[in-house]
Amino acid sequence: MTRKLVPGILAMAIIVVASNILVQHLFGQWLTWGAFTYPFAFLVTDLTNRFYGAPAARRVVWAGFATGVVCSLVGTQITGEFGPLVTLRVALASGTAFLVAQMLDVTVFDRMRTGAWWKAPLVSTLLGSSLDTALFFTIAFSVTLSFIEPANDVSWAGQQLPLLGVGPAAPLWVSLAAADWLVKLALALAALVPFRLILARSSAKVA
């Protein structure tokens, strides 16, 4: 079983490392490039869950979590224009959001695996992605959680601006979260295509 999980573990590690690098680069006003790579972690988890079951999927998630911890540790040692690339709050937010959201994805997928092929990956990814966004941005930037790292000034994230530039006034971090969430929703739908193709190819090999 361990050897069978190697592709999934490697894929998860690559996605986590790539996302940690790309999150440092902006895409437009509300997103980073990491927003377009990270959601595919759910695809890796769901495929592992489909082929090998929930326990195997959780092992892949733990591997991704460990990779993320290493990336965070490295990031704390690299100083950018405004200080360390990864602060305590961001590291805590990233690790918590990843682990909790991915484990939710595994549980939901496992409970829905007997339904239509698209229901389990779609519902589990939508729920996991939504929880991931809520946890990460709240822990990392909400003023109510400033006690986590008092020395880290995140007042910039609390600036009141029109939501996504067009809506009612809201803290900047809420707009960042909303944009991130919308990308995750879109990619959850897009990921159904490779999910179905991989399932079909696997079935053809078995036949």
Residue frames as qw, qx, qy, qz and C-alpha x, y, z in Angstrom:
[[0.000, 0.884, 0.467, 0.000, 0.00, 0.00, 0.00],
 [0.329, -0.759, 0.074, 0.556, 2.81, 2.43, 0.88],
 [0.367, -0.130, 0.578, 0.717, 4.37, 2.08, -2.57],
 [0.171, 0.607, 0.690, 0.354, 0.99, 2.69, -4.20],
 [0.152, -0.913, -0.325, 0.195, 0.66, 5.94, -2.30],
 [0.531, -0.305, 0.191, 0.767, 4.00, 7.33, -3.47],
 [0.220, 0.409, 0.464, 0.754, 2.54, 9.09, -6.56],
 [0.267, -0.825, -0.433, -0.247, -0.15, 10.73, -4.44],
 [0.576, -0.679, -0.107, 0.442, 2.33, 11.78, -1.75],
 [0.479, -0.078, 0.295, 0.823, 4.70, 13.23, -4.35],
 [0.065, 0.596, 0.498, 0.627, 1.88, 15.05, -6.13],
 [0.398, -0.850, -0.345, -0.001, 0.66, 16.51, -2.84],
 [0.591, -0.509, 0.035, 0.624, 4.16, 17.60, -1.88],
 [0.373, 0.193, 0.395, 0.817, 4.71, 19.27, -5.26],
 [0.108, -0.748, -0.474, -0.452, 1.41, 21.15, -5.00],
 [0.511, -0.799, -0.233, 0.214, 2.15, 22.33, -1.46],
 [0.560, -0.328, 0.172, 0.741, 5.69, 23.47, -2.31],
 [0.251, 0.375, 0.467, 0.761, 4.57, 25.18, -5.52],
 [0.226, -0.819, -0.452, -0.271, 1.71, 26.93, -3.73],
 [0.553, -0.705, -0.129, 0.424, 4.01, 28.17, -0.96],
 [0.451, -0.132, 0.301, 0.830, 6.29, 29.69, -3.59],
 [0.098, 0.460, 0.554, 0.687, 3.58, 31.10, -5.83],
 [0.283, -0.813, -0.504, 0.075, 1.66, 32.67, -2.94],
 [0.421, -0.520, -0.004, 0.743, 4.47, 35.22, -2.79],
 [0.144, -0.030, 0.474, 0.868, 3.52, 36.55, -6.24],
 [0.369, 0.439, 0.386, -0.722, 0.40, 38.63, -6.90],
 [0.165, 0.300, 0.778, 0.527, -2.13, 37.95, -9.62],
 [0.155, -0.692, -0.432, -0.557, -4.18, 41.07, -10.03],
 [0.176, -0.587, 0.255, -0.748, -5.42, 42.97, -6.98],
 [0.730, -0.393, 0.204, -0.521, -7.05, 40.24, -4.92],
 [0.999, -0.022, 0.032, -0.039, -5.20, 37.00, -5.65],
 [0.227, -0.660, 0.676, 0.236, -1.81, 35.35, -5.69],
 [0.545, 0.351, -0.676, -0.350, -0.68, 32.70, -8.17],
 [0.020, -0.138, 0.945, -0.297, -0.85, 30.17, -5.34],
 [0.573, 0.198, 0.399, -0.688, -4.64, 30.40, -5.44],
 [0.731, 0.414, -0.290, -0.458, -4.57, 28.53, -8.75],
 [0.477, 0.342, -0.808, 0.053, -2.36, 25.62, -7.65],
 [0.192, -0.215, 0.771, -0.568, -3.37, 24.89, -4.08],
 [0.741, 0.067, 0.195, -0.639, -6.97, 23.73, -4.82],
 [0.741, 0.310, -0.554, -0.219, -5.59, 20.76, -6.78],
 [0.033, -0.307, 0.857, -0.411, -4.53, 19.30, -3.43],
 [0.654, 0.081, 0.454, -0.600, -8.18, 18.31, -3.07],
 [0.787, 0.404, -0.319, -0.340, -8.04, 16.47, -6.38],
 [0.359, 0.409, -0.817, 0.189, -5.06, 14.43, -5.15],
 [0.307, -0.134, 0.739, -0.584, -6.86, 13.63, -1.90],
 [0.750, 0.223, 0.195, -0.592, -10.07, 12.63, -3.67],
 [0.712, 0.421, -0.525, -0.200, -8.33, 10.38, -6.19],
 [0.161, 0.321, -0.868, 0.343, -6.43, 8.65, -3.39],
 [0.490, 0.003, 0.574, -0.656, -9.67, 8.25, -1.48],
 [0.791, 0.315, -0.104, -0.514, -11.43, 6.78, -4.52],
 [0.687, 0.403, -0.602, -0.050, -8.72, 4.24, -5.32],
 [0.475, 0.182, -0.761, 0.403, -7.38, 3.30, -1.89],
 [0.507, -0.619, -0.599, 0.027, -9.90, 4.47, 0.70],
 [0.242, -0.931, -0.047, -0.270, -10.08, 7.09, 3.45],
 [0.740, -0.590, 0.147, 0.286, -7.16, 5.81, 5.62],
 [0.690, 0.144, 0.289, 0.648, -4.81, 6.07, 2.63],
 [0.163, 0.800, 0.235, 0.528, -6.12, 9.55, 1.77],
 [0.473, -0.881, -0.001, -0.030, -5.44, 10.69, 5.33],
 [0.776, -0.303, 0.220, 0.507, -1.85, 9.47, 5.03],
 [0.475, 0.469, 0.295, 0.684, -1.42, 11.60, 1.90],
 [0.168, -0.909, -0.176, -0.340, -2.91, 14.57, 3.75],
 [0.670, -0.703, 0.083, 0.224, -0.46, 14.14, 6.62],
 [0.709, 0.040, 0.273, 0.649, 2.39, 14.02, 4.12],
 [0.217, 0.709, 0.271, 0.614, 1.15, 17.30, 2.63],
 [0.437, -0.887, -0.100, -0.110, 0.85, 18.81, 6.09],
 [0.760, -0.434, 0.155, 0.458, 4.42, 17.81, 6.93],
 [0.547, 0.336, 0.296, 0.707, 5.62, 19.36, 3.68],
 [0.054, -0.859, -0.242, -0.448, 3.74, 22.55, 4.51],
 [0.620, -0.768, -0.013, 0.161, 5.35, 22.72, 7.95],
 [0.714, -0.139, 0.239, 0.643, 8.80, 22.45, 6.38],
 [0.313, 0.596, 0.326, 0.664, 7.93, 25.19, 3.88],
 [0.308, -0.907, -0.180, -0.223, 6.74, 27.43, 6.72],
 [0.715, -0.581, 0.085, 0.381, 9.93, 26.85, 8.68],
 [0.593, 0.149, 0.302, 0.731, 12.01, 27.75, 5.65],
 [0.093, 0.765, 0.352, 0.532, 9.85, 30.81, 5.01],
 [0.471, -0.868, -0.139, 0.070, 10.40, 32.15, 8.53],
 [0.667, -0.417, 0.220, 0.577, 14.12, 32.25, 7.80],
 [0.412, 0.336, 0.418, 0.737, 13.77, 34.27, 4.59],
 [0.060, -0.630, -0.307, 0.711, 13.37, 38.01, 5.01],
 [0.358, 0.603, 0.530, 0.478, 11.44, 39.99, 2.44],
 [0.122, 0.519, 0.067, 0.843, 10.67, 43.67, 2.07],
 [0.482, -0.594, -0.003, -0.644, 8.29, 43.67, 5.03],
 [0.528, -0.477, 0.617, -0.336, 9.96, 41.07, 7.24],
 [0.339, -0.136, 0.928, 0.074, 9.91, 37.25, 7.24],
 [0.339, 0.008, -0.648, -0.682, 8.07, 35.75, 4.28],
 [0.603, -0.385, -0.665, -0.215, 6.11, 33.55, 6.69],
 [0.229, -0.482, 0.428, -0.729, 4.95, 34.86, 10.06],
 [0.121, -0.007, 0.918, -0.378, 3.69, 32.80, 12.99],
 [0.536, 0.349, 0.391, -0.662, 0.07, 33.69, 12.23],
 [0.615, 0.476, -0.393, -0.490, 0.36, 32.80, 8.57],
 [0.249, 0.284, -0.926, 0.019, 2.13, 29.52, 9.38],
 [0.255, 0.123, 0.816, -0.503, -0.52, 28.61, 11.97],
 [0.585, 0.434, 0.143, -0.670, -3.33, 29.64, 9.63],
 [0.513, 0.456, -0.615, -0.388, -1.91, 27.70, 6.71],
 [0.143, 0.176, -0.965, 0.132, -1.28, 24.51, 8.66],
 [0.342, 0.217, 0.697, -0.592, -4.62, 24.57, 10.48],
 [0.598, 0.457, -0.023, -0.657, -6.64, 25.35, 7.37],
 [0.444, 0.390, -0.750, -0.297, -4.91, 22.67, 5.29],
 [0.066, 0.084, -0.969, 0.222, -5.22, 19.89, 7.84],
 [0.372, 0.294, 0.623, -0.622, -8.79, 20.56, 8.98],
 [0.575, 0.487, -0.114, -0.648, -10.14, 21.21, 5.47],
 [0.406, 0.359, -0.799, -0.260, -8.43, 18.19, 3.92],
 [0.048, 0.018, 0.950, -0.309, -9.62, 15.88, 6.69],
 [0.501, 0.390, 0.387, -0.668, -13.17, 17.18, 6.20],
 [0.530, 0.474, -0.463, -0.530, -12.80, 16.47, 2.48],
 [0.206, 0.214, -0.955, -0.016, -11.71, 12.90, 3.20],
 [0.234, 0.186, 0.814, -0.499, -14.63, 12.27, 5.57],
 [0.540, 0.473, 0.156, -0.678, -17.30, 13.75, 3.29],
 [0.459, 0.438, -0.646, -0.424, -15.94, 11.96, 0.22],
 [0.064, 0.120, -0.983, 0.119, -15.87, 8.63, 2.06],
 [0.347, 0.308, 0.692, -0.553, -19.49, 8.98, 3.16],
 [0.567, 0.594, 0.076, -0.566, -20.64, 9.85, -0.36],
 [0.101, -0.439, 0.786, 0.423, -18.49, 7.42, -2.35],
 [0.349, 0.229, 0.907, 0.060, -21.42, 5.16, -3.30],
 [0.383, 0.727, 0.325, -0.468, -23.35, 7.91, -5.08],
 [0.654, 0.743, 0.089, 0.109, -22.94, 9.29, -8.60],
 [0.794, 0.092, -0.069, 0.596, -19.26, 9.58, -9.54],
 [0.255, 0.555, -0.012, 0.792, -19.23, 13.39, -9.41],
 [0.483, -0.782, -0.221, -0.325, -21.06, 13.96, -6.13],
 [0.797, -0.483, -0.123, 0.340, -18.34, 12.86, -3.72],
 [0.583, 0.036, 0.051, 0.810, -15.47, 14.87, -5.26],
 [0.028, 0.607, 0.246, 0.755, -17.62, 17.95, -5.90],
 [0.538, -0.765, -0.227, -0.273, -19.35, 18.18, -2.52],
 [0.795, -0.434, -0.111, 0.409, -16.27, 17.24, -0.48],
 [0.524, 0.168, 0.087, 0.831, -14.08, 19.72, -2.36],
 [0.105, -0.696, -0.239, -0.669, -16.61, 22.54, -2.11],
 [0.651, -0.732, -0.175, -0.092, -17.00, 22.03, 1.65],
 [0.793, -0.273, -0.023, 0.544, -13.29, 21.54, 2.23],
 [0.409, 0.377, 0.148, 0.818, -12.34, 24.55, 0.12],
 [0.259, -0.784, -0.219, -0.519, -14.86, 26.79, 1.86],
 [0.737, -0.658, -0.098, 0.116, -13.60, 25.77, 5.29],
 [0.737, 0.005, 0.045, 0.674, -9.98, 26.18, 4.17],
 [0.197, 0.577, 0.147, 0.779, -10.60, 29.76, 3.04],
 [0.466, -0.790, -0.180, -0.355, -12.55, 30.70, 6.16],
 [0.813, -0.506, -0.064, 0.280, -9.95, 29.29, 8.54],
 [0.676, 0.128, 0.055, 0.724, -6.88, 30.62, 6.77],
 [0.139, 0.586, 0.117, 0.789, -7.94, 34.23, 6.29],
 [0.539, -0.770, -0.171, -0.294, -9.61, 34.52, 9.69],
 [0.824, -0.447, -0.045, 0.346, -6.64, 33.13, 11.61],
 [0.641, 0.154, 0.110, 0.744, -4.06, 34.99, 9.54],
 [0.185, 0.331, 0.145, 0.914, -5.66, 38.44, 9.33],
 [0.371, -0.742, -0.471, -0.301, -8.70, 38.96, 11.57],
 [0.008, 0.621, -0.353, 0.699, -8.12, 41.70, 14.14],
 [0.767, -0.487, 0.066, -0.412, -9.94, 39.62, 16.77],
 [0.974, -0.124, -0.038, 0.183, -7.10, 37.09, 16.68],
 [0.302, 0.830, -0.323, 0.341, -4.24, 39.59, 16.96],
 [0.600, -0.663, 0.406, -0.191, -3.30, 38.05, 20.31],
 [0.980, 0.116, 0.082, 0.138, -1.80, 35.09, 18.42],
 [0.683, 0.090, 0.054, 0.722, 1.15, 37.25, 17.37],
 [0.105, -0.905, -0.277, 0.305, 0.87, 40.76, 18.87],
 [0.325, -0.581, 0.330, 0.670, 4.13, 41.92, 17.29],
 [0.314, 0.190, 0.723, 0.585, 2.86, 41.15, 13.80],
 [0.233, 0.458, 0.156, -0.843, 1.13, 44.25, 12.43],
 [0.221, 0.294, 0.836, 0.407, -1.67, 43.16, 10.09],
 [0.170, 0.599, 0.350, -0.700, -3.55, 46.45, 10.23],
 [0.151, 0.312, -0.537, -0.769, -3.20, 46.71, 6.44],
 [0.123, -0.183, -0.938, -0.266, -5.53, 43.72, 6.12],
 [0.026, -0.568, -0.721, 0.396, -8.19, 45.50, 8.14],
 [0.040, 0.205, -0.171, -0.963, -8.51, 48.51, 5.85],
 [0.467, 0.525, 0.609, -0.369, -12.14, 49.15, 4.97],
 [0.061, 0.294, -0.569, -0.765, -12.55, 48.94, 1.19],
 [0.750, 0.210, -0.069, -0.624, -15.40, 48.07, -1.20],
 [0.766, -0.116, 0.630, -0.041, -15.78, 44.28, -1.28],
 [0.669, 0.190, 0.573, 0.433, -13.82, 43.08, -4.33],
 [0.217, -0.094, 0.265, 0.935, -13.73, 46.71, -5.41],
 [0.236, -0.280, -0.512, -0.777, -17.46, 46.95, -6.12],
 [0.497, -0.511, -0.696, -0.088, -19.44, 45.81, -3.07],
 [0.432, -0.872, -0.099, -0.208, -20.15, 47.23, 0.39],
 [0.058, 0.757, -0.554, 0.341, -17.27, 48.28, 2.64],
 [0.959, -0.279, -0.057, -0.011, -15.45, 45.38, 4.26],
 [0.484, -0.693, 0.466, 0.263, -11.96, 44.65, 5.62],
 [0.369, 0.637, -0.583, -0.343, -9.42, 44.05, 2.87],
 [0.142, -0.259, 0.955, -0.029, -8.82, 40.50, 4.08],
 [0.595, 0.346, 0.611, -0.391, -12.49, 39.68, 3.47],
 [0.592, 0.690, -0.167, -0.381, -12.10, 40.67, -0.19],
 [0.136, 0.546, -0.820, -0.105, -8.96, 38.56, -0.41],
 [0.380, -0.012, 0.891, -0.246, -10.85, 35.63, 1.10],
 [0.646, 0.516, 0.335, -0.452, -13.83, 36.10, -1.22],
 [0.485, 0.679, -0.448, -0.323, -11.62, 36.14, -4.32],
 [0.035, -0.382, 0.922, -0.041, -9.75, 33.06, -3.11],
 [0.514, 0.170, 0.750, -0.381, -13.03, 31.25, -2.41],
 [0.657, 0.599, 0.056, -0.453, -14.44, 32.02, -5.86],
 [0.341, 0.593, -0.702, -0.200, -11.32, 30.61, -7.52],
 [0.211, -0.182, 0.939, -0.202, -11.60, 27.46, -5.42],
 [0.638, 0.363, 0.499, -0.460, -15.23, 27.01, -6.41],
 [0.603, 0.654, -0.262, -0.374, -14.35, 27.35, -10.09],
 [0.223, 0.512, -0.829, -0.039, -11.46, 24.91, -9.81],
 [0.480, -0.033, 0.800, -0.357, -13.62, 22.43, -7.87],
 [0.743, 0.505, 0.234, -0.371, -15.82, 22.23, -10.95],
 [0.477, 0.709, -0.486, -0.184, -12.88, 22.15, -13.36],
 [0.163, -0.459, 0.865, -0.123, -11.20, 19.36, -11.38],
 [0.786, 0.149, 0.485, -0.354, -14.12, 17.05, -12.16],
 [0.707, 0.620, -0.260, -0.221, -12.73, 16.71, -15.69],
 [0.298, 0.532, -0.783, 0.124, -9.34, 15.18, -14.77],
 [0.481, -0.192, 0.728, -0.450, -11.03, 13.21, -11.97],
 [0.835, 0.317, 0.250, -0.375, -13.41, 11.58, -14.46],
 [0.627, 0.635, -0.437, -0.106, -10.68, 11.00, -17.05],
 [0.017, 0.491, -0.834, 0.251, -8.41, 9.29, -14.54],
 [0.644, -0.008, 0.627, -0.437, -11.28, 7.12, -13.32],
 [0.824, 0.475, 0.013, -0.309, -12.15, 6.13, -16.89],
 [0.451, 0.634, -0.628, 0.021, -8.53, 5.34, -17.73],
 [0.252, -0.356, 0.830, -0.348, -8.19, 3.23, -14.59],
 [0.768, 0.176, 0.451, -0.420, -11.39, 1.31, -15.41],
 [0.731, 0.589, -0.266, -0.219, -10.14, 0.68, -18.95],
 [0.183, 0.567, -0.790, 0.145, -6.89, -0.80, -17.61],
 [0.486, -0.144, 0.759, -0.408, -8.79, -3.09, -15.27],
 [0.813, 0.383, 0.208, -0.386, -11.06, -4.23, -18.08]]
